[in-house]
Each structure stands twice: as structure tokens, then as C-alpha cells.
Amino acid sequence: MKKLTSGRAVTAILATILMAFAAWIVASKMHYGRISSNQTAAVAALRTYLGAQNQYYRTEGRLASWAELVRFGLVHKAMAEATTPERARAGYYFVEIRTEGVDIPSLCAVPAKYRKTGRNTFVIDVTGVVHMKDTGGKPVRTWPDIADGWIPIGAE
């Protein structure tokens, strides 16, 4: 086995460090790409839910349960079952939001594993505008004060 001269040893060490750094950057980009993809899917699911509730309301005159939305083919069963972190779909689970005294469809999308599958929590209002906020992975169970740091990300 050949002995490395001190110049070659330094070059080999620097090359190893650079390769490790490059691998870390690639892994980091892949992680954030997955989070971005999960968040996009969560927003699409919120819009699907709102559209399904609106369609059901127009035909039946009331809001539907998850089971009714599935039975009528308005949402996929996997989405309706994603109501806990353990049953998450694309890194997010869904919590129905209740507004006291008002019968309007609202849903909250929460990352199943905060900072691993997603960072932001999303809610959708009746006009189709989705609002996001980093809640530390905590679900929203009642309609939030949108002025409290919630950022609108657009309408359908």
C-alpha cells in the first residue's frame, strides 16, 4: 500500500468533505421538495373537500359527513380516513372545523409529523381561499382569527 504524502492526504480529506457536503445538500433539497409536494397535496385536498361539500349542499340542502361524501363519490375514501396523524395522506391529516352557530364547511390540514412531512397548517374558507400558518403542527378545531398571522395563499 502506498503512503500518502501530506499534500495528497489533505487533498483526499478535502475531497471527502466536499462529497459529504454535496450529499447533505442533495438530501436536504429532497426533504424540502417532499414537504412542498405534501403541502401542495394538502391544499388540493382542502379544495376538493370544499367543492364536495358545496355540491352535496346544492343537491341535499345540508352538509355531508365524510361517509356521505365518500358514498356519493365526491371524495376518495383515503382522504376521508386521514383524520389522525397515523392515517395521514401525503403527510397530512384533516380535522373538521366547527364554527359555533354557523353551518359552514371548514377543514384544517395538519402535518402528520411536524417539519418532517410538512410545516404549515392550512384552513380553507367558504370562498375557496386557503390560509396557512405555522402552528407548530397543532390542529385547528374552531375557525381561527385569520388576522393572527394566517397568510392567504389564493382562491381556487
N, CA and C of each residue as an Amber inpcrd file, in Angstrom:
protein
   468
   0.8410000  -1.1810000   0.0000000   0.0000000   0.0000000   0.0000000
   0.8830000   1.2420000   0.0000000   0.5240000   2.1980000  -0.8590000
   1.3070000   3.4150000  -0.9880000   1.0150000   4.3630000   0.1560000
   2.0600000   5.0080000   0.6030000   1.9030000   6.0470000   1.6220000
   1.4680000   7.3460000   0.9480000   0.5100000   8.0280000   1.5540000
   0.0840000   9.3140000   1.0100000   1.0230000  10.3980000   1.5070000
   1.4170000  11.2520000   0.6090000   2.1900000  12.4010000   1.0540000
   1.2310000  13.3550000   1.7370000   1.7480000  14.2820000   2.4820000
   0.8690000  15.1850000   3.2230000  -0.0200000  16.0000000   2.2940000
   0.4670000  16.3770000   1.1130000  -0.3520000  17.1180000   0.1480000
  -1.4780000  16.2650000  -0.3960000  -1.1840000  15.0050000  -0.6870000
  -2.2200000  14.0960000  -1.1790000  -3.2390000  13.7840000  -0.0860000
  -2.7650000  13.6310000   1.1180000  -3.6720000  13.3390000   2.2320000
  -4.6570000  14.4830000   2.4250000  -4.1780000  15.7040000   2.3680000
  -5.0440000  16.8720000   2.5250000  -6.0520000  16.9240000   1.3820000
  -5.5980000  16.6580000   0.1650000  -6.4890000  16.6580000  -0.9930000
  -7.5700000  15.5930000  -0.8350000  -7.1930000  14.4010000  -0.3860000
  -8.1530000  13.3070000  -0.1880000  -9.1730000  13.6760000   0.8820000
  -8.7120000  14.2790000   1.9550000  -9.6110000  14.6860000   3.0460000
 -10.5750000  15.7670000   2.5590000 -10.0500000  16.7540000   1.8320000
 -10.9130000  17.8200000   1.3130000 -11.9420000  17.2640000   0.3230000
 -11.5300000  16.3310000  -0.5090000 -12.4580000  15.7300000  -1.4720000
 -13.5620000  14.9760000  -0.7400000 -13.2230000  14.2700000   0.3090000
 -14.2100000  13.5360000   1.1070000 -15.1860000  14.5020000   1.7720000
 -14.6590000  15.5870000   2.3070000 -15.5150000  16.5860000   2.9630000
 -16.4660000  17.2160000   1.9400000 -15.9430000  17.5520000   0.7690000
 -16.7820000  18.1470000  -0.2670000 -17.8730000  17.1840000  -0.7350000
 -17.5470000  15.9040000  -0.8870000 -18.5580000  14.9220000  -1.3010000
 -19.6230000  14.7590000  -0.2230000 -19.2250000  14.7480000   1.0360000
 -20.2010000  14.6370000   2.1210000 -21.1050000  15.8550000   2.1530000
 -20.5450000  17.0280000   1.9490000 -21.3300000  18.2620000   1.9330000
 -22.3190000  18.2540000   0.7700000 -21.8670000  17.8220000  -0.3970000
 -22.7460000  17.7440000  -1.5650000 -23.8920000  16.7570000  -1.3160000
 -23.5850000  15.6250000  -0.6910000 -24.6240000  14.6370000  -0.3720000
 -25.6340000  15.2320000   0.6080000 -25.1720000  15.9960000   1.5770000
 -26.0580000  16.6360000   2.5500000 -26.9820000  17.6380000   1.8590000
 -26.4340000  18.4070000   0.9100000 -27.2510000  19.3820000   0.1790000
 -28.3310000  18.6710000  -0.6240000 -27.9680000  17.6050000  -1.3230000
 -28.9420000  16.8590000  -2.1240000 -30.0320000  16.2830000  -1.2310000
 -29.6520000  15.6870000  -0.1000000 -30.6380000  15.1120000   0.8230000
 -31.5590000  16.1960000   1.3690000 -30.9930000  17.3520000   1.6830000
 -31.7820000  18.4660000   2.2050000 -32.7940000  18.9430000   1.1680000
 -32.3610000  19.0860000  -0.0850000 -33.2590000  19.5160000  -1.1600000
 -34.3820000  18.5050000  -1.3700000 -34.0600000  17.2260000  -1.2920000
 -35.0800000  16.1860000  -1.4530000 -36.1040000  16.2690000  -0.3270000
 -35.6420000  16.5030000   0.9100000 -36.5390000  16.6120000   2.0620000
 -37.5010000  17.7850000   1.8810000 -36.9760000  18.9500000   1.5260000
 -37.8370000  20.1130000   1.3630000 -38.7330000  19.9890000   0.1390000
 -38.2810000  19.2690000  -0.8740000 -39.1230000  19.0010000  -2.0330000
 -40.3110000  18.1390000  -1.6560000 -40.0800000  17.1420000  -0.7820000
 -41.1630000  16.2730000  -0.3200000 -42.1540000  17.0780000   0.5130000
 -41.6630000  17.9370000   1.3830000 -42.5460000  18.7800000   2.1980000
 -43.3940000  19.6720000   1.2900000 -42.7680000  20.2740000   0.2990000
 -43.5000000  21.1410000  -0.6310000 -44.5760000  20.3550000  -1.3730000
 -44.2390000  19.1710000  -1.8100000 -45.2060000  18.3180000  -2.5010000
 -46.3640000  17.9430000  -1.5810000 -46.0550000  17.5910000  -0.3350000
 -47.1010000  17.2560000   0.6380000 -48.0210000  18.4430000   0.8830000
 -47.4390000  19.6350000   1.0210000 -48.2500000  20.8220000   1.2910000
 -49.1530000  21.1420000   0.0970000 -48.6530000  20.9650000  -1.1090000
 -49.4670000  21.1750000  -2.3060000 -50.6360000  20.1990000  -2.3390000
 -50.3670000  18.9440000  -1.9950000 -51.4310000  17.9280000  -1.9660000
 -52.4650000  18.2620000  -0.8870000 -52.0170000  18.7810000   0.2610000
 -52.9450000  19.1400000   1.3390000 -53.8870000  20.2600000   0.8990000
 -53.3440000  21.2610000   0.2280000 -54.1720000  22.3750000  -0.2600000
 -55.1820000  21.8650000  -1.2920000 -54.7380000  20.9970000  -2.1840000
 -55.6600000  20.4200000  -3.1820000 -56.7660000  19.6280000  -2.5000000
 -56.4240000  18.8970000  -1.4440000 -57.4260000  18.1190000  -0.7090000
 -58.4510000  19.0370000  -0.0370000 -57.9970000  20.1630000   0.5170000
 -58.9360000  21.1170000   1.1200000 -59.9150000  21.6400000   0.0760000
 -59.4080000  21.9430000  -1.0870000 -60.2780000  22.4540000  -2.1570000
 -61.2510000  21.3780000  -2.6380000 -60.7920000  20.1420000  -2.6810000
 -61.6710000  19.0270000  -3.0490000 -62.7930000  18.8950000  -2.0310000
 -62.4470000  18.9690000  -0.7510000 -63.4360000  18.8610000   0.3240000
 -64.4900000  19.9660000   0.2080000 -64.0320000  21.1930000   0.0260000
 -64.9760000  22.3110000  -0.0690000 -65.8880000  22.1510000  -1.2840000
 -65.3140000  21.7720000  -2.4180000 -66.1260000  21.5520000  -3.6160000
 -67.1420000  20.4480000  -3.4130000 -66.7200000  19.3710000  -2.7280000
 -67.6260000  18.2480000  -2.4570000 -68.7580000  18.6860000  -1.5360000
 -68.4330000  19.4390000  -0.4950000 -69.4760000  19.9190000   0.4300000
 -70.4460000  20.8440000  -0.2930000 -69.9210000  21.7260000  -1.1300000
 -70.7930000  22.6480000  -1.8740000 -71.7250000  21.8820000  -2.8080000
 -71.1860000  20.8990000  -3.5040000 -72.0100000  20.1020000  -4.4190000
 -73.0780000  19.3210000  -3.6460000 -72.6890000  18.7210000  -2.5340000
 -73.6420000  17.9550000  -1.7270000 -74.7400000  18.8820000  -1.1970000
 -74.3430000  20.0580000  -0.7270000 -75.3100000  21.0090000  -0.1780000
 -76.3300000  21.4390000  -1.2440000 -75.8560000  21.6480000  -2.4630000
 -76.7660000  22.0570000  -3.5490000 -77.8030000  20.9740000  -3.8500000
 -77.4200000  19.7130000  -3.7190000 -78.3610000  18.6360000  -4.0460000
 -79.1800000  18.1740000  -2.8460000 -78.6150000  18.2060000  -1.6520000
 -79.2920000  17.6560000  -0.4750000 -79.7730000  18.7190000   0.5160000
 -79.2970000  19.9560000   0.3840000 -79.7440000  21.0230000   1.2740000
 -79.1020000  21.0310000   2.6410000 -78.0300000  20.2740000   2.8050000
 -77.3140000  20.2480000   4.0910000 -75.8770000  19.7990000   3.8320000
 -75.0410000  19.9620000   4.8570000 -73.6620000  19.4940000   4.7480000
 -73.6080000  17.9890000   4.9340000 -72.5670000  17.3850000   4.3970000
 -72.4280000  15.9280000   4.4460000 -71.3910000  15.5010000   5.4710000
 -71.5430000  14.2700000   5.9390000 -70.4880000  13.6550000   6.7470000
 -69.4310000  13.1320000   5.7850000 -68.2820000  12.7560000   6.3280000
 -67.2370000  12.1570000   5.4890000 -67.7960000  10.9350000   4.7540000
 -68.5290000  10.0960000   5.4830000 -69.0740000   8.8640000   4.8930000
 -69.9970000   9.1800000   3.7150000 -70.8150000  10.2190000   3.8540000
 -71.7180000  10.5980000   2.7610000 -70.9360000  11.1200000   1.5540000
 -69.8860000  11.8920000   1.8110000 -69.0760000  12.3960000   0.7060000
 -68.4250000  11.2480000  -0.0600000 -67.9860000  10.2180000   0.6680000
 -67.3930000   9.0400000   0.0260000 -68.4650000   8.2760000  -0.7440000
 -69.6080000   8.0310000  -0.0930000 -70.6810000   7.2620000  -0.7150000
 -71.1580000   7.9140000  -2.0170000 -71.2150000   9.2280000  -2.0510000
 -71.6460000   9.9390000  -3.2530000 -70.5080000  10.1080000  -4.2650000
 -69.3150000   9.6080000  -3.9360000 -68.1760000   9.6810000  -4.8520000
 -67.5780000  11.0680000  -4.9790000 -67.7770000  11.8970000  -3.9560000
 -67.2790000  13.2700000  -4.0080000 -65.8710000  13.4200000  -3.4510000
 -65.4610000  12.5200000  -2.5630000 -64.0810000  12.4760000  -2.0690000
 -63.6290000  11.0190000  -2.0340000 -62.3320000  10.8400000  -2.1000000
 -61.7620000   9.4970000  -2.0480000 -61.7770000   9.0060000  -0.6040000
 -62.0130000   7.7160000  -0.4380000 -62.0860000   7.1070000   0.8930000
 -60.8080000   7.3540000   1.7040000 -59.6430000   7.3160000   1.0410000
 -58.3680000   7.5310000   1.7460000 -58.3180000   8.9180000   2.3820000
 -58.8780000   9.9120000   1.7030000 -58.9020000  11.2620000   2.2680000
 -59.8240000  11.3030000   3.4810000 -60.9790000  10.6920000   3.3570000
 -61.9480000  10.6950000   4.4570000 -61.4110000   9.9750000   5.6840000
 -60.5390000   9.0050000   5.4760000 -59.9750000   8.2400000   6.5890000
 -58.7360000   8.8940000   7.1930000 -58.1970000   9.9040000   6.5580000
 -56.9760000  10.5610000   7.0240000 -57.3020000  11.6060000   8.0920000
 -57.8270000  11.1410000   9.2240000 -58.2650000  12.0530000  10.2800000
 -57.3780000  12.0080000  11.5240000 -56.3000000  11.2530000  11.4630000
 -55.3290000  11.2020000  12.5610000 -53.9280000  11.1830000  11.9420000
 -52.9130000  11.5430000  12.7170000 -51.5480000  11.5080000  12.1730000
 -51.1490000  10.1150000  11.6680000 -51.6440000   9.0840000  12.3190000
 -51.3020000   7.7140000  11.9220000 -51.9360000   7.3320000  10.5840000
 -53.0120000   7.9970000  10.2130000 -53.7170000   7.6600000   8.9630000
 -53.5600000   8.7640000   7.9150000 -52.5280000   9.5560000   8.0580000
 -52.3040000  10.6980000   7.1790000 -52.1930000  10.2790000   5.7210000
 -52.5240000  11.2170000   4.8660000 -52.4250000  11.0210000   3.4200000
 -51.4740000  12.0860000   2.8890000 -50.4280000  11.6590000   2.1860000
 -49.4020000  12.5690000   1.6570000 -48.8630000  13.4860000   2.7580000
 -48.6400000  12.9090000   3.9400000 -48.0160000  13.6550000   5.0280000
 -48.9260000  14.5570000   5.8270000 -50.2120000  14.5990000   5.5080000
 -51.1580000  15.4790000   6.2110000 -52.3910000  14.6940000   6.6380000
 -52.9970000  15.1400000   7.7400000 -54.3010000  14.6170000   8.1390000
 -55.2590000  15.7900000   8.2570000 -56.5470000  15.4780000   8.3330000
 -57.5750000  16.5080000   8.2320000 -58.4830000  16.5300000   9.4560000
 -58.7750000  17.7380000   9.9130000 -59.6370000  17.9530000  11.0740000
 -60.7640000  18.8760000  10.6430000 -61.9970000  18.4460000  10.8610000
 -63.1290000  19.3180000  10.5390000 -63.1790000  20.4550000  11.5570000
 -63.4280000  21.6470000  11.0500000 -63.5040000  22.8450000  11.8950000
 -64.9660000  23.1750000  12.1140000 -65.3010000  23.4540000  13.3310000
 -66.6690000  23.8650000  13.6570000 -66.6680000  25.3420000  14.0180000
 -67.6390000  26.0460000  13.4900000 -67.8400000  27.4440000  13.8290000
 -69.1540000  27.5130000  14.5790000 -69.0740000  27.9220000  15.8160000
 -70.2510000  27.9160000  16.6770000 -71.4080000  28.7030000  16.0690000
 -72.5610000  28.0610000  15.9770000 -73.7710000  28.7080000  15.4970000
 -73.8780000  28.8330000  13.9810000 -72.8630000  28.3700000  13.2540000
 -72.8740000  28.5050000  11.8000000 -72.6190000  27.1330000  11.1850000
 -73.3850000  26.8120000  10.1600000 -73.2380000  25.5200000   9.4980000
 -72.5250000  25.7180000   8.1580000 -71.2060000  25.9170000   8.2290000
 -70.4180000  26.0760000   7.0060000 -69.2930000  25.0490000   7.0040000
 -68.9850000  24.5370000   5.8200000 -67.9400000  23.5240000   5.7490000
 -66.5530000  24.1390000   5.9020000 -65.7870000  23.6370000   6.8290000
 -64.4130000  24.0810000   7.0090000 -63.5600000  22.8810000   7.3750000
 -62.3360000  22.9080000   6.9200000 -61.4270000  21.8010000   7.1530000
 -60.0400000  22.3540000   7.3980000 -59.3080000  21.6650000   8.2310000
 -57.9370000  22.0310000   8.5710000 -57.0260000  20.8810000   8.1400000
 -55.9330000  21.1890000   7.4580000 -54.9300000  20.1850000   7.0800000
 -53.7100000  20.3970000   7.9720000 -53.3020000  19.3270000   8.6670000
 -52.2320000  19.4020000   9.6580000 -51.1200000  18.4220000   9.2790000
 -49.8520000  18.8530000   9.3620000 -48.7840000  17.8960000   9.0520000
 -48.7790000  16.7410000  10.0580000 -48.6620000  15.5140000   9.5410000
 -48.6720000  14.3330000  10.4100000 -47.4440000  14.3060000  11.3120000
 -46.3070000  14.6850000  10.7620000 -45.0610000  14.7680000  11.5330000
 -44.4630000  16.1380000  11.2420000 -44.6690000  17.0410000  12.1830000
 -44.2470000  18.4270000  12.0050000 -42.7690000  18.5060000  11.6220000
 -42.4940000  19.2680000  10.5750000 -41.1710000  19.5090000   9.9900000
 -40.5690000  18.2930000   9.2810000 -41.2700000  17.1740000   9.3060000
 -40.8090000  16.0040000   8.5450000 -41.6960000  15.7850000   7.3220000
 -43.0230000  15.8750000   7.5190000 -43.9410000  15.6940000   6.3870000
 -44.5500000  17.0220000   5.9370000 -44.4350000  18.0390000   6.7600000
 -44.9790000  19.3530000   6.4330000 -44.6750000  20.3300000   7.5440000
 -44.8080000  21.5980000   7.2370000 -44.5360000  22.6230000   8.2320000
 -45.7750000  23.4520000   8.5350000 -46.5090000  23.8230000   7.4940000
 -47.6530000  24.7180000   7.6770000 -48.9500000  23.9520000   7.8910000
 -49.8330000  24.5640000   8.6700000 -51.1990000  24.0970000   8.8330000
 -52.0410000  24.9640000   7.9060000 -53.0270000  24.3530000   7.2570000
 -53.8570000  25.0620000   6.2850000 -55.3260000  24.9840000   6.6850000
 -56.0570000  26.0690000   6.4330000 -57.5160000  26.0820000   6.5690000
 -58.0710000  26.7000000   5.2930000 -59.3130000  26.3380000   4.9610000
 -59.9570000  26.8930000   3.7780000 -61.2660000  27.5570000   4.1880000
 -61.5260000  28.7430000   3.6270000 -62.7910000  29.4080000   3.9530000
 -63.8260000  29.0850000   2.8730000 -65.0510000  29.5190000   3.0790000
 -66.1470000  29.1490000   2.1820000 -66.0000000  29.7290000   0.7760000
 -65.1410000  30.7260000   0.6210000 -64.9360000  31.3030000  -0.7120000
 -63.8350000  30.5780000  -1.4840000 -63.1830000  29.6060000  -0.8510000
 -62.1220000  28.8550000  -1.5140000 -60.7330000  29.3830000  -1.2450000
 -60.6110000  30.4160000  -0.4150000 -59.2910000  30.9370000  -0.0830000
 -58.6820000  30.0550000   1.0060000 -57.4720000  29.6020000   0.7480000
 -56.7410000  28.7860000   1.7180000 -55.8140000  29.7180000   2.4890000
 -55.7760000  29.5360000   3.7970000 -54.8920000  30.3120000   4.6640000
 -53.9050000  29.3530000   5.2910000 -52.6530000  29.8030000   5.4550000
 -51.6450000  28.9440000   6.0660000 -50.9700000  29.6540000   7.2290000
 -50.4980000  28.8140000   8.1600000 -49.7680000  29.3270000   9.3160000
 -48.9580000  28.1790000   9.9010000 -47.7940000  28.5080000  10.4080000
 -47.0040000  27.5160000  11.1230000 -47.5310000  27.4780000  12.5600000
 -48.3160000  26.4490000  12.8610000 -48.9060000  26.3140000  14.1990000
 -48.0960000  25.3480000  15.0660000 -46.9210000  24.9870000  14.5980000
 -46.1140000  24.0240000  15.3350000 -46.6710000  22.6140000  15.2170000
 -47.4680000  22.3890000  14.1860000 -48.0480000  21.0670000  13.9740000
 -49.3220000  20.8130000  14.7510000 -49.8600000  21.8510000  15.3650000
 -51.1000000  21.6870000  16.1420000 -52.3160000  21.9250000  15.2430000
 -53.3450000  21.0750000  15.3910000 -54.5520000  21.2630000  14.5740000
 -55.3870000  22.4500000  15.0450000 -56.2200000  22.9340000  14.1620000
 -57.1690000  23.9990000  14.4650000 -58.5420000  23.3360000  14.5150000
 -59.2520000  23.4820000  15.6230000 -60.5450000  22.8090000  15.7720000
 -61.7360000  23.7580000  15.6640000 -61.4800000  25.0490000  15.8390000
 -62.5040000  26.0610000  15.6200000 -61.9130000  27.0850000  14.6600000
 -62.7820000  27.7950000  13.9540000 -62.2840000  28.7210000  12.9510000
 -61.3510000  29.7380000  13.5980000 -60.1240000  29.8830000  13.0610000
 -59.1340000  30.7730000  13.6890000 -59.3670000  32.2400000  13.3580000
 -58.7440000  33.0990000  14.1530000 -58.7170000  34.5260000  13.8610000
 -57.6880000  34.7090000  12.7470000 -58.1590000  34.8890000  11.5320000
 -57.2940000  34.9600000  10.3510000 -56.2910000  36.1080000  10.4700000
 -56.6390000  37.1510000  11.2240000 -55.7280000  38.2850000  11.3920000
 -54.5220000  37.9180000  12.2480000 -54.5670000  36.7580000  12.9090000
 -53.5000000  36.3420000  13.8180000 -52.4080000  35.5420000  13.0820000
 -51.8330000  36.1390000  12.0590000 -50.6960000  35.5290000  11.3870000
 -51.0190000  34.5270000  10.2890000 -52.2780000  34.3540000   9.9500000
 -52.6470000  33.4480000   8.8570000 -52.4370000  34.1670000   7.5260000
 -51.8160000  33.4770000   6.6030000 -51.4860000  34.0740000   5.3030000
 -52.3690000  33.4610000   4.2280000 -53.1200000  34.2890000   3.4870000
 -53.9340000  33.7250000   2.3970000 -53.0250000  33.3210000   1.2410000
 -53.3010000  32.1670000   0.6500000 -52.4560000  31.7230000  -0.4580000
 -53.2260000  31.6150000  -1.7540000 -54.4390000  32.1300000  -1.8010000
 -55.1500000  32.2030000  -3.0600000 -56.4590000  31.4580000  -3.0790000
 -57.2240000  31.7840000  -4.0730000 -58.5330000  31.1600000  -4.2630000
 -58.4160000  30.0680000  -5.3050000 -59.4300000  29.2600000  -5.3850000
 -59.4970000  28.1240000  -6.3080000 -59.3700000  28.5320000  -7.7470000
